Structures are given as structure tokens and as C-alpha cells.
Amino acid sequence: MKFYRYQGVQYATLSYDGDFVSSSIPNPKLELYEYDLFKETLKGYWIGYGSIVPGNLRSEAIWVSKTAKKRFAYPSKQEALIGFIKRTERRVKILKNQLTSCNMLLSDANHLKLTLL
């Protein structure tokens, strides 16, 4: 059995000098990660990459609940995509709130700066 998780990633690019640098233009990619089932329990699954060494399950595996609304990975690609969309929508909401807060603080700071001059 396989489990799936979509994630947005952005890779660094090579400069003319051969150094890795952040791209000046956003270039995110949507990637699908596949996890193998190591063990199934009554309440969930232990998943991870490759094969597991007996007796060393917890150090390399991730536990996923069978009943939770939000999970690390899902048993179908469609559920994984829906999970990614919900995570990303929540992230956008949080970042918009932080941006509004930062703009308000900058406005207050600039106003204070003018009164102190």
C-alpha cells in the first residue's frame, strides 16, 4: 500500500559563478511524494521510505491516523491533492494577515518617525 503527499518546492538556481542562489523570479513546483506502508495498527499507519529495520520503527517512520481530518499523507493521490490545497489556502490566509499587520506597523513607524524629526 502506498501513501501520497503533495508539497510545493522551490529549488535554488546556479549563478554565473556556479554558486547556488535564490531565484529572483519565484519558480515553485508541485511535487508528489510517495511513502511505503511499514505497519498498520488499529488506529493508523506507520509509513516511510524504503524498508524498515526490525526494532527501529520509530526512528525512520511517520505515524498517520486513520480517522484524522488532517494527515501527513493520504492513501490516494486525490485526497493528498485536496489536503495540499487546504494546507496552502490556510497558509495564504495566515500570510495575508501577517502582511496586513506588517503594513499597519510600518505606517505607524513612519508616522512616528515624522513626529520625532
C-alpha positions as CSV (number, residue, x, y, z in Angstrom):
1,M,0.0,0.0,0.0
2,K,1.2,3.5,-0.9
3,F,0.6,6.9,0.7
4,Y,0.9,10.2,-1.0
5,R,1.7,13.8,-0.1
6,Y,1.9,16.8,-2.4
7,Q,4.3,19.6,-1.5
8,G,5.3,22.9,-3.1
9,V,9.1,23.2,-3.5
10,Q,11.3,25.9,-4.9
11,Y,14.9,25.0,-5.9
12,A,17.9,27.3,-5.9
13,T,19.4,28.1,-9.3
14,L,23.1,28.3,-10.3
15,S,24.7,31.7,-10.7
16,Y,27.3,32.5,-13.3
17,D,30.0,31.7,-10.7
18,G,28.5,28.2,-10.2
19,D,27.1,29.0,-6.7
20,F,23.5,28.2,-5.7
21,V,21.4,31.3,-5.2
22,S,17.7,32.0,-4.6
23,S,15.9,32.8,-7.8
24,S,14.8,36.4,-8.3
25,I,11.7,35.1,-10.0
26,P,9.5,32.7,-8.0
27,N,9.6,29.2,-9.6
28,P,7.6,26.9,-7.3
29,K,6.9,23.3,-8.4
30,L,4.2,20.9,-7.2
31,E,5.8,17.6,-6.3
32,L,4.2,14.3,-5.3
33,Y,6.0,12.2,-2.6
34,E,5.2,8.5,-2.2
35,Y,5.6,6.7,1.1
36,D,5.5,2.9,1.7
37,L,3.3,1.3,4.4
38,F,5.5,-0.2,7.1
39,K,2.9,-1.3,9.6
40,E,-0.9,-1.0,10.0
41,T,-2.4,-0.6,13.5
42,L,-6.0,-0.3,14.7
43,K,-5.7,3.5,14.8
44,G,-3.4,4.3,12.0
45,Y,-0.4,3.5,9.8
46,W,3.4,3.7,10.1
47,I,4.8,5.0,6.7
48,G,8.1,6.0,5.3
49,Y,10.7,5.5,2.5
50,G,12.2,2.1,1.6
51,S,12.3,-0.7,4.0
52,I,12.3,-0.6,7.8
53,V,14.9,-2.3,10.1
54,P,13.1,-4.5,12.6
55,G,13.0,-3.0,16.0
56,N,13.8,0.5,14.7
57,L,10.4,1.6,13.5
58,R,10.0,4.9,15.4
59,S,13.3,6.5,14.2
60,E,12.5,6.3,10.5
61,A,8.7,6.1,10.2
62,I,5.9,8.6,10.4
63,W,2.6,7.7,12.0
64,V,-0.6,8.7,10.2
65,S,-4.0,8.4,11.8
66,K,-6.8,6.6,10.0
67,T,-9.5,8.9,11.3
68,A,-7.9,12.4,11.5
69,K,-9.2,15.2,9.2
70,K,-5.7,16.5,8.6
71,R,-3.0,13.9,7.9
72,F,0.6,14.0,6.8
73,A,-0.1,11.7,3.9
74,Y,-3.1,10.1,2.3
75,P,-3.9,6.7,0.7
76,S,-4.9,8.3,-2.6
77,K,-3.5,11.0,-4.8
78,Q,-6.8,12.8,-4.9
79,E,-7.0,13.0,-1.1
80,A,-3.4,14.1,-1.0
81,L,-4.1,16.9,-3.5
82,I,-7.2,18.1,-1.5
83,G,-5.0,18.1,1.6
84,F,-2.4,20.2,-0.2
85,I,-5.0,22.7,-1.4
86,K,-6.4,23.1,2.1
87,R,-2.9,23.5,3.7
88,T,-1.9,26.1,1.1
89,E,-5.2,28.0,1.4
90,R,-4.7,28.2,5.2
91,R,-1.0,29.3,4.7
92,V,-2.2,32.1,2.3
93,K,-4.7,33.3,4.8
94,I,-2.1,33.4,7.6
95,L,0.4,35.2,5.3
96,K,-2.2,37.8,4.2
97,N,-2.9,38.5,7.9
98,Q,0.8,38.9,8.7
99,L,1.3,41.2,5.6
100,T,-1.6,43.4,6.7
101,S,-0.2,43.6,10.2
102,C,3.3,44.5,8.9
103,N,1.9,47.2,6.7
104,M,0.0,48.7,9.6
105,L,3.1,48.6,11.8
106,L,5.2,50.3,9.0
107,S,2.6,53.0,8.7
108,D,2.7,53.6,12.5
109,A,6.5,53.6,12.5
110,N,6.7,56.1,9.5
111,H,4.2,58.4,11.3
112,L,6.2,58.2,14.5
113,K,9.4,58.9,12.5
114,L,7.9,62.1,11.1
115,T,6.8,63.3,14.5
116,L,10.3,62.7,16.0
117,L,12.0,64.7,13.3
